[in-house]
Amino acid sequence: MATYKEIFQWLKEESGVSVKNCHIAHVKSMHNLITKVAPNRQGENRVYPCPENKIVHIEAAFKHFGMIKYLNQAE
């Protein structure tokens, strides 16, 4: 599994997109990939959910690094 730093670098080089750690964690949870819960997180609510326009880019990075096998276009 790729590190957050590797995902940041790949996204910057491939699409010029900058994301936050919490955005990657949100998309990981959408795909049932294991993530730790941030110590400052209150319950199930996310303070900074990933914007819709960045989800596609993060999913492409996950596919590039072999973290997911396909992209579900229906979601």
ChimeraX attribute file (.defattr): number of C-alpha atoms within 10 A of each C-alpha:
attribute: neighborCount
match mode: 1-to-1
recipient: residues
	/A:1	10
	/A:2	12
	/A:3	8
	/A:4	13
	/A:5	10
	/A:6	13
	/A:7	20
	/A:8	19
	/A:9	14
	/A:10	18
	/A:11	18
	/A:12	13
	/A:13	10
	/A:14	11
	/A:15	9
	/A:16	12
	/A:17	14
	/A:18	11
	/A:19	18
	/A:20	13
	/A:21	13
	/A:22	15
	/A:23	18
	/A:24	23
	/A:25	20
	/A:26	20
	/A:27	19
	/A:28	18
	/A:29	13
	/A:30	11
	/A:31	14
	/A:32	9
	/A:33	13
	/A:34	9
	/A:35	11
	/A:36	7
	/A:37	11
	/A:38	9
	/A:39	6
	/A:40	7
	/A:41	10
	/A:42	10
	/A:43	7
	/A:44	7
	/A:45	8
	/A:46	12
	/A:47	10
	/A:48	11
	/A:49	14
	/A:50	19
	/A:51	11
	/A:52	8
	/A:53	8
	/A:54	16
	/A:55	17
	/A:56	14
	/A:57	18
	/A:58	22
	/A:59	20
	/A:60	20
	/A:61	22
	/A:62	22
	/A:63	14
	/A:64	14
	/A:65	16
	/A:66	12
	/A:67	16
	/A:68	16
	/A:69	10
	/A:70	11
	/A:71	13
	/A:72	7
	/A:73	6
	/A:74	4
	/A:75	5
